[in-house]
Amino acid sequence: MGGAGSREDAASYNYPHFDAYVAEGGDLADEAAFRDSAAAGQRAEDFTLPRLGDEALVREFGSFTCPYCSAEGPLLDAAAARHPEAAWVFIYPREAHPGENVPCHDSYQHKLGCAALLRDEAGIGRDILVDDLAGTVHRAYGLMPNMTWVIDRGGRVAYKANWTSAANVEAFLDRFLAARTQHPAGTAYETQQIEFRHTDRNRFTEHLLRNGRRAAAEFEKAQKLWARRAAT
């Protein structure tokens, strides 16, 4: 069950400036949290969240201010329509790139409003589950801004990716659901792999500017921090 969390937890979780968060190593801590989260074949964290429908199978995390989410979210909606035999939900954590137009969450009502903005602007059709202000569910699953998990009916992790690729999620789901209908059942095994994504930089920047010019400027500063980090 995602609790309300303390005010201090909520304040530290909902960072107001992305470049300062990167400068403090917050992005590295998030990547480490994802690596330390439940692995394929292990039991997933279970939370009771208010929503309609069955228990989730495919869970995407994302926010209005995350350009990747705006790009991949509608594609996962289309995948969900092609796979009604699976349950699909969208979990709303903190804002990835807050700006003057869409700042970090300072109340739960504000967070609900941002989730509604994503639903209306990006056209997300899946049920949107809004995490608590301290990010209890987000923390348990690894803190990445646009990750996707597939959980089997037994509550085990079947798939996890620190960044969402709708094409990869659907390709996995095709294989996973087909394998479950085969008789006799096959033997499960685990894989680890590296994927590559190509970003439309113009569209990415347009999405950042939608959050406010500050969001775009802070991302540029973060890129310089990443370059200096890679050079050391």
Beta strands, then each sheet from edge to edge (+ up, - down):
strand 1: 58-61
strand 2: 88-92
strand 3: 127-130
strand 4: 148-151
strand 5: 157-161
sheet 1: 3+ 2+ 1+ 4- 5+
end
